[in-house]
Amino acid sequence: MAKICELTGVGQRKGSIIWRSGKSKKSGGIGTHVTAITKRKFMPNLQRVKALINGEVRYIRVTANALKKGLVTKAPKRTWKKDAVKAKA
C-alpha cells in the first residue's frame, strides 16, 4: 500500500543524513567536518481513520496534519449492539 494521504496527496520526501565528526569551535575544538552523506526518506505521519465519505463510512489513511486541520469528517458512533441484530435474525 502506498504511503500517501488520501485527502491531501502528501507522500514521502527525499532528504539526506549528514554525518559529522570533530568538536565544534564553540566547545573548544577545531570545528566539525562532514564525513558522509547518505540518502533517506521522510515519511508522512499517516493515521488510519474511520471517515464519512460520500455518505459512506470507510477507513482511509490520512496525515495527522489533515486531521488537525479538520479535513476529515469522522464517522458517527455506532448505536446498535451486535446481540440485538442477531436476536432479530
C-alpha positions in Angstrom: 0.0 0.0 0.0 1.3 3.4 -0.9 2.3 5.8 1.9 0.2 8.6 0.6 -2.5 10.7 2.2 -5.8 10.0 0.5 -7.1 13.6 1.1 -4.0 15.9 0.6 -1.9 13.6 -1.6 1.2 14.1 0.7 3.7 11.4 0.1 7.3 10.6 1.1 10.0 13.2 0.6 13.7 12.8 -0.2 16.4 14.0 2.1 19.8 13.1 3.5 21.6 12.1 6.6 24.7 14.1 7.2 27.4 12.5 9.5 29.8 14.9 11.1 32.9 14.3 13.2 35.0 16.6 15.4 34.4 19.0 18.1 32.7 22.3 17.5 34.7 25.5 17.7 32.2 26.8 20.3 33.1 23.8 22.5 36.9 24.4 22.1 37.6 22.2 19.1 38.8 22.9 15.6 35.4 22.6 14.0 33.2 19.8 12.7 33.6 18.2 9.3 31.2 16.2 7.1 32.4 12.6 6.8 29.5 11.1 4.9 26.1 11.9 3.3 23.6 9.2 2.6 20.0 9.4 1.2 17.0 8.9 3.4 13.2 9.3 3.2 10.9 11.5 5.2 7.6 9.6 5.7 4.3 11.3 6.3 2.6 10.7 9.7 -0.3 8.6 8.3 -3.3 7.6 10.5 -6.0 5.1 9.7 -9.3 6.8 10.4 -12.9 5.8 10.0 -14.4 8.6 8.0 -17.7 9.6 6.3 -17.0 9.9 2.5 -19.9 10.5 0.0 -22.4 9.3 2.7 -20.4 6.0 3.1 -18.4 5.0 6.2 -15.0 3.6 5.3 -11.4 3.6 6.6 -8.9 6.0 5.0 -5.2 6.8 5.5 -4.8 10.4 6.3 -1.9 12.6 7.6 -2.1 13.8 11.2 -1.9 17.4 9.8 -5.1 16.9 7.7 -6.8 15.6 10.9 -5.7 18.7 12.8 -7.0 21.0 10.1 -10.4 19.3 10.3 -10.4 18.0 6.7 -11.9 14.7 7.8 -15.5 14.2 9.0 -15.3 11.3 11.4 -18.0 8.5 11.2 -20.8 8.7 13.7 -20.6 6.3 16.7 -22.4 3.0 16.4 -25.6 2.9 18.4 -26.8 -0.7 17.9 -25.5 -3.8 19.6 -24.4 -7.0 17.9 -26.6 -9.1 20.1 -29.7 -7.1 19.2 -29.1 -7.7 15.4 -28.6 -11.5 16.0 -31.9 -11.7 18.0 -33.9 -10.1 15.2 -32.5 -12.6 12.5 
